[in-house]
Amino acid sequence: MSRNFFQECETFKWNDIDWKNYFFAEVSALAYHDGTRAKRELNKIGITNYKFLENDGAQCHIFSDKENIIVAFRGTEPK
């Protein structure tokens, strides 16, 4: 079953600490997905400025709205 991200993001509430905690928890979970999935989920909440970077196993999602830039890295994976 596919997980639904950002269910509580119908509006951005940057001044609400509980909302920010929720938002960044979702961003952290989404960081473990590829650029295609992340872009699709971010588009659902109106974020269209998105870049996915990958280099030698490291992955980074960068996205923004008119006032904010968010950078999310995937954590290390043990080998």
ABEGO torsion letter per residue (X at the ends): XBBBBGAAAABBBAABAAAAAAAAAAAAAAAABBAAAAAAAAAAAGBABBBBBBBGGBBBBBBBBAABBBBBBBBBBBX
